[in-house]
Amino acid sequence: MQTHEFTIIASGLDPEAADFEDRFYEAGCGDATISIQKGAIVLDFSREAKTFISAVITAIRDVMKAGARAERIEPDNLVSTSEIASRASLTRSAVSHYTTGKRGSNFPPPVARVTTESPLWDWAEVAHWMYRHDLDFSLVRVVKAKIVRDANVLVEVYAQGAVSGHSMRVSGPLMKVAKKITQPSGKPASTSSGTTKRYEPRQRVAASH
């Protein structure tokens, strides 16, 4: 078993409710630190599982079991040049050379804000490119990036209530485990905005190094 760290952004429960923290704990989210940031429920997981896929999928399932709605998994798969530099431990200048074709070849094109001064790239595609170009980038990081991207697709599809037969690109292994997730019922309660509020987990899984 390995410990996998990631974040789920959720909504649909009232942080001021007396049983707010208990609902997550009883649903199996005792390995997450919960906070309220900018009105959103943020669960920072340190989850033990055989694979990263299993860790992410079971965490989504547990969040739903608590009655909340999983909005997305972070770190976000849409990245700016600054974020690429930070994640890849590169200078912004080096990333700029890659994105403009001054260094390397066939760098993936941006996928969002293409016509603006601050376009965004698909982190999974960028990670794969860096791995293929021997930029000291592990295959494990590439796989995790693709899993987070695919999981976010599934979260969006579940929110729309139509998973089966969905045509968007999702890896086979992730789709198989995703079938274990059940969509929670009930109307979401509004979350409050304001200062960050943290709820420490009752039991924490130690992160591996």
Beta strands, then each sheet from edge to edge (+ up, - down):
strand 1: 2-11
strand 2: 32-37
strand 3: 40-49
strand 4: 69-74
strand 5: 78-79
strand 6: 121-122
strand 7: 197-199
sheet 1: 4+ 1- 3+ 2- 7+
sheet 2: 5+ 6-
end
